[in-house]
Amino acid sequence: MNGVLVAVVGPSGAGKDTLMEAARAALLADPRVAFLRRAITRPAEAGGEDHLPLSREAFLAGRDAGQFALSWEAHGLLYGIPAGPLEAALETGRSAVANLSRRALADAAARFPLRVVEITASPEVLAARLASRGREEAEDIARRLAREAPLPAGLAVETVRNDGTVQAGAEALLRALRNTLPAAAVAG
């Protein structure tokens, strides 16, 4: 296993999906990187990231069958990183980029070569972005922002501040991701 799992983490409203989509577009032709699609127990038409929509039953059956390299539950939904694409990327020496939960980092670090990129923004920016989604009441947003989710100790973390424009945030994420890429081209 010569590749590395690049876990992109951060609070809701930090702009992870937006910045990851911009990074994916910028690195589309780079064979050294693979962006992984998550399986989520959320309908495809629910918005947000492009994901593999699964029913709760299908997700649990897949998890029990070992189809996910990593899985976790957050905000009433189940999330998983399909094992096949992650293992293929790592075996061919690629940087495998995935949107992970902080609660999955300890498991990821124990099982895979891991780099962490944390995307964050000021509490005011996070609150404004969450409110603009229209999915939660103000009290729910306040509770979400008050929740502390520390990163596990001992992990190397590169922080990307996303308080400004999408372009500035995307450029910062691209710099962080390029730091994880192997120097040589990937064969295969």
C-alpha positions as CSV (number, residue, x, y, z in Angstrom):
1,M,0.0,0.0,0.0
2,N,1.9,3.0,-1.3
3,G,-0.9,5.6,-1.4
4,V,-2.4,7.8,1.3
5,L,-5.9,8.5,2.4
6,V,-6.5,12.2,2.6
7,A,-9.3,12.8,5.0
8,V,-11.1,16.1,4.5
9,V,-12.9,17.1,7.7
10,G,-14.5,20.1,9.1
11,P,-17.7,21.5,10.7
12,S,-21.0,21.8,8.8
13,G,-21.0,25.0,6.9
14,A,-17.3,25.1,6.4
15,G,-17.7,24.6,2.6
16,K,-16.2,21.1,2.3
17,D,-18.4,20.0,-0.6
18,T,-17.9,23.2,-2.5
19,L,-14.2,23.3,-2.1
20,M,-13.8,19.5,-2.8
21,E,-15.8,19.9,-6.0
22,A,-13.5,22.7,-7.1
23,A,-10.4,20.7,-6.3
24,R,-11.8,17.6,-8.1
25,A,-12.4,19.7,-11.2
26,A,-8.8,21.2,-11.0
27,L,-7.2,17.8,-10.5
28,L,-9.4,15.8,-12.8
29,A,-6.6,14.9,-15.2
30,D,-4.0,14.1,-12.5
31,P,-3.6,10.3,-12.2
32,R,-2.0,10.7,-8.8
33,V,-5.3,11.5,-7.1
34,A,-8.7,9.8,-6.7
35,F,-11.7,11.5,-5.2
36,L,-13.8,8.9,-3.4
37,R,-17.7,9.0,-3.4
38,R,-19.4,8.3,-0.1
39,A,-22.4,6.1,0.4
40,I,-25.0,7.8,2.5
41,T,-28.5,6.9,3.7
42,R,-29.9,10.0,2.1
43,P,-31.8,10.3,-1.2
44,A,-29.8,11.5,-4.2
45,E,-32.1,14.4,-4.7
46,A,-31.6,15.7,-1.2
47,G,-28.8,18.0,-2.4
48,G,-25.3,18.4,-1.3
49,E,-22.5,16.2,-2.5
50,D,-22.7,13.6,-5.2
51,H,-23.0,10.4,-3.3
52,L,-24.2,6.8,-3.6
53,P,-27.7,6.9,-2.0
54,L,-28.6,3.8,0.0
55,S,-31.5,2.8,2.2
56,R,-30.6,2.1,5.8
57,E,-31.2,-1.6,5.2
58,A,-28.9,-1.7,2.2
59,F,-26.2,0.2,3.9
60,L,-26.2,-2.0,7.0
61,A,-26.2,-5.1,4.7
62,G,-23.2,-3.7,2.8
63,R,-21.4,-2.8,6.0
64,D,-21.9,-6.3,7.4
65,A,-20.6,-7.7,4.1
66,G,-17.4,-5.7,4.4
67,Q,-18.2,-3.3,1.5
68,F,-17.1,-0.2,3.4
69,A,-13.5,0.5,4.4
70,L,-14.8,3.1,6.9
71,S,-18.3,3.8,8.2
72,W,-19.9,6.1,10.8
73,E,-23.2,7.6,11.8
74,A,-23.8,11.4,12.1
75,H,-27.0,13.5,12.3
76,G,-29.2,10.4,11.9
77,L,-27.5,9.3,8.6
78,L,-25.1,6.5,7.9
79,Y,-22.0,7.2,5.9
80,G,-19.4,4.9,4.3
81,I,-16.4,4.9,2.2
82,P,-16.6,2.0,-0.3
83,A,-13.7,-0.4,0.2
84,G,-13.0,-1.1,-3.5
85,P,-12.2,2.4,-4.7
86,L,-10.2,3.2,-1.6
87,E,-8.1,0.1,-1.8
88,A,-7.5,0.4,-5.5
89,A,-6.3,4.0,-5.1
90,L,-3.9,3.1,-2.2
91,E,-2.6,0.0,-4.0
92,T,-1.7,2.1,-7.0
93,G,0.0,4.8,-5.0
94,R,-2.6,7.5,-5.3
95,S,-3.8,10.1,-2.8
96,A,-7.4,9.0,-2.1
97,V,-9.4,12.1,-1.1
98,A,-12.5,11.5,1.0
99,N,-14.9,13.7,3.0
100,L,-14.7,12.0,6.5
101,S,-16.2,12.6,9.9
102,R,-13.8,13.4,12.7
103,R,-15.2,10.4,14.5
104,A,-13.9,8.2,11.7
105,L,-10.3,9.5,11.9
106,A,-9.0,7.2,14.7
107,D,-10.2,4.2,12.8
108,A,-8.8,5.5,9.5
109,A,-5.4,6.3,11.1
110,A,-5.2,2.8,12.5
111,R,-5.9,1.1,9.2
112,F,-4.5,3.4,6.4
113,P,-1.6,5.8,5.8
114,L,-3.5,9.0,6.6
115,R,-3.2,12.8,6.1
116,V,-5.9,15.1,7.4
117,V,-7.0,18.4,5.9
118,E,-9.4,20.4,8.1
119,I,-11.6,23.0,6.4
120,T,-12.9,25.5,8.8
121,A,-14.4,29.0,9.0
122,S,-15.3,31.5,11.7
123,P,-18.4,30.7,13.8
124,E,-20.2,33.7,12.2
125,V,-19.5,32.4,8.7
126,L,-20.5,28.8,9.7
127,A,-23.8,30.1,11.2
128,A,-24.6,32.2,8.1
129,R,-24.0,29.3,5.8
130,L,-26.0,26.9,7.8
131,A,-28.9,29.4,8.0
132,S,-28.8,29.9,4.2
133,R,-29.4,26.2,3.7
134,G,-32.8,26.5,5.3
135,R,-32.6,22.9,6.7
136,E,-32.4,23.8,10.4
137,E,-33.9,26.2,12.9
138,A,-31.7,28.8,14.6
139,E,-31.7,26.8,17.8
140,D,-30.5,23.7,16.0
141,I,-27.8,25.7,14.3
142,A,-26.6,27.0,17.6
143,R,-26.5,23.5,19.1
144,R,-24.6,22.2,16.1
145,L,-22.0,25.0,16.3
146,A,-21.6,24.5,20.1
147,R,-20.7,20.9,19.7
148,E,-17.0,20.3,20.1
149,A,-15.5,17.7,17.9
150,P,-11.8,17.6,18.6
151,L,-9.4,15.8,16.3
152,P,-7.7,12.7,17.6
153,A,-4.3,13.4,19.1
154,G,-1.1,12.7,17.1
155,L,-2.5,13.3,13.6
156,A,-0.7,15.7,11.2
157,V,-3.4,18.2,10.2
158,E,-3.3,20.9,7.6
159,T,-5.9,23.6,8.2
160,V,-7.7,25.5,5.4
161,R,-9.5,28.6,6.4
162,N,-12.6,29.2,4.2
163,D,-13.8,32.6,5.3
164,G,-13.4,34.3,2.0
165,T,-14.3,33.6,-1.6
166,V,-14.8,30.1,-3.0
167,Q,-11.8,30.7,-5.3
168,A,-9.5,31.5,-2.3
169,G,-10.7,28.5,-0.4
170,A,-10.3,26.2,-3.3
171,E,-6.8,27.4,-4.0
172,A,-5.9,26.8,-0.3
173,L,-7.4,23.3,-0.5
174,L,-5.5,22.6,-3.8
175,R,-2.2,23.6,-2.1
176,A,-3.0,21.2,0.8
177,L,-3.9,18.3,-1.5
178,R,-0.9,18.8,-3.8
179,N,1.3,18.4,-0.7
180,T,-0.1,14.8,-0.4
181,L,0.5,13.8,-4.0
182,P,3.3,11.3,-4.9
183,A,6.1,12.8,-6.8
184,A,6.1,10.2,-9.6
185,A,3.3,9.4,-12.0
186,V,1.1,6.5,-11.1
187,A,1.2,3.4,-13.4
188,G,-1.9,1.5,-14.3
